[in-house]
């Protein structure tokens, strides 16, 4: 099985803050540049956990685009990476607070240039799974994301979608986003995203509504675990043991990778959620949204998580 991840790839400018921002002044911080983007992160975590992944996205013809390509190649991803010479590579400033919470300031750049004609035929062969980043549906790459969803469904492939982020979801409106997602899909959302999509602050209620609408849904709630729902059934809470969080960047992307690999390996849904927790825990222990080397004891076969949840 190849996990096909479509959507955003970024150059992340990561700033680990020592405390509150000194507004209007200087806040010294440890700063570095690393690859990011939700779809690219999910693909990288899937490969680090022992799976196979194809990433479909777009970069600019610039030094950051070459850095992004080289990092993804070193991470052993199969790439369908288009290049737009007229746009800069997407860039995101990530402010990481001492407790691990992150705030993102993105400029999508060449991510906006992904088109339906960029979709490779090898993405839609039997045995693959398609995972679409919500950021692709929420922006100018929407036509490519919708075309990918249509082609995957036509080929009989399992489909999943990440919700993206709460603020842009509220901007486009829940009904519009859910109409793009469609039915018969596994929808990933964190607590804030689920609230934006349903108007319900209770994650169990939100998971139930999203599962009934999309077919299957998982709502992650940080250290409180996750809610798994399918159809009109009652959502199931899947706990996750707490661990220290260095940086929550990419935790939700890693969660999706871990859960999807476990589902592909035949694990029951609750065990697959546990596998997502396990990989998200590894993401919380590194700075940035990408894995550092292979993940030993990866979650491909499911099993009980021994470490932390997604953000």
Secondary structure as GFF3:
##gff-version 3
##sequence-region A 1 311
A	DSSP	beta_strand	2	6	.	.	.	ID=ss1
A	DSSP	beta_strand	10	17	.	.	.	ID=ss2
A	DSSP	beta_strand	29	36	.	.	.	ID=ss3
A	DSSP	alpha_helix	38	48	.	.	.	ID=ss4
A	DSSP	beta_strand	52	60	.	.	.	ID=ss5
A	DSSP	alpha_helix	63	74	.	.	.	ID=ss6
A	DSSP	beta_strand	78	84	.	.	.	ID=ss7
A	DSSP	beta_strand	91	96	.	.	.	ID=ss8
A	DSSP	beta_strand	102	107	.	.	.	ID=ss9
A	DSSP	three_ten_helix	109	113	.	.	.	ID=ss10
A	DSSP	three_ten_helix	116	118	.	.	.	ID=ss11
A	DSSP	three_ten_helix	121	124	.	.	.	ID=ss12
A	DSSP	beta_strand	129	132	.	.	.	ID=ss13
A	DSSP	alpha_helix	134	137	.	.	.	ID=ss14
A	DSSP	alpha_helix	142	154	.	.	.	ID=ss15
A	DSSP	beta_strand	158	162	.	.	.	ID=ss16
A	DSSP	alpha_helix	166	172	.	.	.	ID=ss17
A	DSSP	alpha_helix	174	181	.	.	.	ID=ss18
A	DSSP	beta_strand	185	190	.	.	.	ID=ss19
A	DSSP	alpha_helix	191	198	.	.	.	ID=ss20
A	DSSP	alpha_helix	203	214	.	.	.	ID=ss21
A	DSSP	beta_strand	215	220	.	.	.	ID=ss22
A	DSSP	three_ten_helix	222	224	.	.	.	ID=ss23
A	DSSP	beta_strand	226	230	.	.	.	ID=ss24
A	DSSP	beta_strand	236	238	.	.	.	ID=ss25
A	DSSP	alpha_helix	251	264	.	.	.	ID=ss26
A	DSSP	alpha_helix	269	284	.	.	.	ID=ss27
###
